[in-house]
Amino acid sequence: MKKQTLTCLFCAVTCITNAFGQEFIPGFDSFSHSKPAYVHLGDGTVMEGEIDDIDRKKGLIEAIAMRSKSGKKAQLFPDDIKIMYLPATAMTKLDNRITTMTNVRKLQNADVNMETINKGYAYFEKSVVVLKKETLTLLLQVVNPSFCQKIKVYHDAYAGQSASLGVGSMTVAGGLDKSYFVKVGNQPAFKLKKADYEEEFPNIFANCPAFSRKYASKKDRVWRDFAKHVAEYTELCKN
């Protein structure tokens, strides 16, 4: 009976996800301490081990402590790390898998292991980010890994969330966050709030005449379509 219920839930949420098209992967704030994490260091070395502890700055990762298979512990900082894949807790894994299905079908990014993400992992990368008056190098979760070649959208752990989608009495898909960190090209990432989206739209999606023509009208620059806008910009503006 339980298996049948989960199957029905999976099918229902898949239909919802497909109906809404390209979506961001949910941001994760908690991670498994019993499953392997994969950390790619700047020198090309890949470390595999379990997470011991995570230190954060404004919700973003500034240090991670790992324990290797042999039991050796290591404290790693953003300057040591290029990218990493961290395992989500069991509570968040299903939501990630369902949402990722749409991303995998629509767009591909050879630089990111989408198969690992689809197994319930969050993909992080090192980035310079502006936090109010500070400019820091931290580790941020990419929520558009399959279409982040030109614009990277990062999870904001302090963001509120818009209305969720449900099936029956169960919540099966969260709403769009009210803020993200956004990195355009090689510029530092900055916090983008829902209230500022229309004003920031030309700065985020610049230097692409085809995209600018399509979204010349301000009424089409709505926050709920942010993921779609990033995906379309990635496709239309390949140069």
C-alpha positions as CSV (number, residue, x, y, z in Angstrom):
1,M,0.0,0.0,0.0
2,K,2.8,2.4,0.9
3,K,4.6,1.6,-2.4
4,Q,1.4,2.3,-4.3
5,T,1.0,5.7,-2.5
6,L,4.6,6.8,-3.3
7,T,4.1,5.8,-6.9
8,C,0.9,7.9,-7.2
9,L,2.7,10.8,-5.5
10,F,5.7,10.5,-7.9
11,C,3.4,10.5,-10.9
12,A,1.4,13.4,-9.7
13,V,4.4,15.6,-9.0
14,T,6.0,14.7,-12.3
15,C,2.9,16.0,-14.1
16,I,3.1,19.2,-12.1
17,T,6.8,19.7,-12.8
18,N,6.3,19.0,-16.5
19,A,3.4,21.5,-16.7
20,F,5.6,24.2,-15.2
21,G,8.5,23.5,-17.6
22,Q,12.1,24.3,-16.7
23,E,12.5,24.6,-13.0
24,F,15.3,25.3,-10.5
25,I,16.4,22.4,-8.3
26,P,15.3,22.9,-4.6
27,G,18.0,24.4,-2.4
28,F,19.2,22.2,0.4
29,D,20.1,23.3,3.9
30,S,20.7,19.9,5.6
31,F,23.0,17.1,4.4
32,S,23.6,13.5,5.2
33,H,26.5,12.6,7.5
34,S,26.4,8.9,6.6
35,K,26.6,9.0,2.8
36,P,29.7,9.9,0.7
37,A,30.4,13.5,-0.3
38,Y,32.6,14.2,-3.4
39,V,34.8,17.2,-3.2
40,H,36.9,18.3,-6.2
41,L,40.0,20.2,-5.1
42,G,41.7,23.0,-7.0
43,D,44.6,20.7,-7.9
44,G,42.3,18.1,-9.6
45,T,42.2,15.7,-6.6
46,V,38.8,14.3,-5.8
47,M,38.1,13.6,-2.1
48,E,35.4,11.1,-1.0
49,G,34.3,11.0,2.5
50,E,31.5,11.7,5.0
51,I,30.6,15.2,6.2
52,D,31.6,15.9,9.8
53,D,30.6,19.6,10.0
54,I,29.7,22.6,7.9
55,D,30.5,26.3,8.8
56,R,28.3,28.9,7.2
57,K,28.3,32.7,6.5
58,K,24.8,34.1,5.9
59,G,23.7,30.6,5.1
60,L,26.5,30.0,2.6
61,I,29.3,27.5,3.2
62,E,32.7,29.0,4.3
63,A,34.2,25.7,5.5
64,I,33.5,22.0,5.5
65,A,35.0,19.2,7.7
66,M,35.2,15.8,6.1
67,R,36.2,12.3,7.3
68,S,37.7,10.0,4.7
69,K,37.1,6.2,4.4
70,S,40.2,5.6,6.4
71,G,39.0,7.9,9.2
72,K,41.3,10.8,8.4
73,K,39.8,14.2,9.0
74,A,40.2,17.3,6.9
75,Q,39.1,20.9,7.2
76,L,38.5,22.4,3.8
77,F,37.9,26.0,2.8
78,P,36.7,27.6,-0.5
79,D,40.2,28.4,-1.6
80,D,40.9,24.6,-1.5
81,I,37.8,23.6,-3.4
82,K,36.6,24.0,-7.0
83,I,33.3,22.1,-6.9
84,M,31.6,19.5,-4.6
85,Y,28.6,17.2,-4.5
86,L,27.0,16.9,-1.1
87,P,24.3,14.2,-0.3
88,A,20.9,15.5,0.7
89,T,19.1,14.1,3.7
90,A,16.4,11.5,3.0
91,M,13.7,14.1,3.6
92,T,14.9,16.2,0.6
93,K,16.0,13.6,-1.8
94,L,12.6,12.8,-3.4
95,D,11.9,16.4,-4.1
96,N,15.3,16.9,-5.8
97,R,14.9,13.8,-8.0
98,I,11.4,14.8,-9.2
99,T,12.5,18.4,-10.0
100,T,15.7,17.3,-11.7
101,M,13.9,15.1,-14.2
102,T,12.7,18.2,-16.2
103,N,16.2,19.7,-16.2
104,V,17.9,16.6,-17.5
105,R,15.4,16.2,-20.4
106,K,15.5,19.8,-21.5
107,L,19.1,20.9,-21.3
108,Q,22.5,19.3,-20.7
109,N,25.7,20.7,-19.2
110,A,28.8,18.6,-19.8
111,D,30.6,20.2,-16.9
112,V,28.1,19.0,-14.3
113,N,27.4,15.4,-13.4
114,M,23.6,15.4,-13.6
115,E,23.4,11.7,-12.8
116,T,24.9,12.3,-9.4
117,I,22.6,15.2,-8.8
118,N,19.6,13.0,-9.7
119,K,20.7,10.6,-7.0
120,G,20.0,13.2,-4.4
121,Y,23.1,15.3,-4.4
122,A,23.5,19.1,-4.3
123,Y,26.0,20.6,-6.6
124,F,28.2,23.4,-5.1
125,E,30.9,25.6,-6.6
126,K,33.3,28.2,-5.3
127,S,32.3,31.8,-6.2
128,V,33.1,35.3,-5.2
129,V,29.9,36.7,-3.7
130,V,28.8,40.2,-2.4
131,L,27.2,40.1,1.0
132,K,26.1,43.6,1.8
133,K,29.4,45.5,2.2
134,E,31.6,42.4,2.1
135,T,33.0,40.5,-0.9
136,L,33.9,36.9,0.1
137,T,34.7,33.7,-1.6
138,L,32.2,31.0,-0.5
139,L,30.7,27.8,-1.6
140,L,27.2,28.1,-3.1
141,Q,24.6,25.5,-4.3
142,V,23.8,25.8,-8.0
143,V,20.1,25.4,-8.5
144,N,20.2,25.5,-12.3
145,P,23.1,23.0,-12.9
146,S,21.9,21.8,-16.3
147,F,21.6,25.3,-17.8
148,C,24.2,27.4,-15.9
149,Q,26.7,28.0,-18.7
150,K,26.0,31.8,-18.9
151,I,24.0,32.6,-15.7
152,K,24.5,30.8,-12.4
153,V,21.6,30.9,-9.9
154,Y,22.5,29.9,-6.3
155,H,20.4,28.9,-3.4
156,D,19.8,31.6,-0.8
157,A,19.2,29.8,2.6
158,Y,17.6,32.9,4.0
159,A,15.1,33.3,1.2
160,G,11.4,33.1,1.9
161,Q,9.2,31.1,-0.4
162,S,6.2,31.7,-2.5
163,A,3.1,29.5,-2.5
164,S,3.7,25.7,-2.7
165,L,2.0,23.1,-4.9
166,G,0.1,20.2,-3.3
167,V,-1.6,16.9,-4.0
168,G,-4.4,16.2,-1.6
169,S,-3.3,17.1,1.9
170,M,0.5,16.7,1.1
171,T,2.9,19.4,-0.1
172,V,4.8,17.9,-3.0
173,A,6.6,20.9,-4.6
174,G,7.8,24.1,-3.1
175,G,7.1,27.5,-4.6
176,L,9.8,29.7,-6.1
177,D,12.1,31.3,-3.5
178,K,11.8,35.0,-3.0
179,S,15.5,35.6,-3.5
180,Y,18.6,33.9,-5.0
181,F,22.2,34.7,-5.5
182,V,23.0,35.3,-9.2
183,K,26.3,35.3,-11.0
184,V,26.4,36.7,-14.6
185,G,29.4,35.5,-16.5
186,N,32.5,36.0,-14.3
187,Q,31.1,38.8,-12.2
188,P,30.7,38.4,-8.4
189,A,27.4,36.8,-7.4
190,F,24.9,39.2,-5.9
191,K,21.6,38.7,-4.1
192,L,18.6,39.1,-6.3
193,K,15.2,39.7,-4.6
194,K,11.8,39.1,-6.2
195,A,11.0,42.8,-5.7
196,D,14.0,43.9,-7.7
197,Y,13.6,41.5,-10.6
198,E,12.0,43.8,-13.2
199,E,14.6,46.5,-12.5
200,E,17.6,44.1,-12.7
201,F,16.2,42.2,-15.7
202,P,18.2,44.2,-18.4
203,N,21.4,43.9,-16.4
204,I,21.1,40.1,-15.9
205,F,20.0,39.3,-19.5
206,A,22.2,41.7,-21.4
207,N,24.0,41.5,-24.8
208,C,21.6,39.2,-26.5
209,P,19.3,41.0,-29.1
210,A,17.1,37.9,-29.7
211,F,16.3,37.6,-26.0
212,S,15.8,41.3,-25.6
213,R,13.3,41.4,-28.5
214,K,11.3,38.5,-27.0
215,Y,11.1,40.1,-23.6
216,A,10.8,43.8,-24.6
217,S,7.6,44.1,-22.7
218,K,7.9,44.6,-19.0
219,K,4.8,42.5,-18.4
220,D,6.7,39.4,-19.5
221,R,9.5,39.9,-17.0
222,V,7.8,38.2,-14.1
223,W,9.5,36.5,-11.2
224,R,7.6,33.2,-11.6
225,D,9.3,32.8,-15.0
226,F,12.8,33.4,-13.7
227,A,14.0,29.8,-14.4
228,K,12.4,29.8,-17.8
229,H,14.2,33.1,-18.6
230,V,17.6,31.8,-17.6
231,A,17.1,28.6,-19.7
232,E,15.9,30.5,-22.7
233,Y,18.8,33.0,-22.4
234,T,21.2,30.0,-22.3
235,E,19.7,28.6,-25.5
236,L,19.3,31.8,-27.5
237,C,22.6,33.5,-26.5
238,K,25.3,31.0,-27.0
239,N,27.9,33.4,-28.3
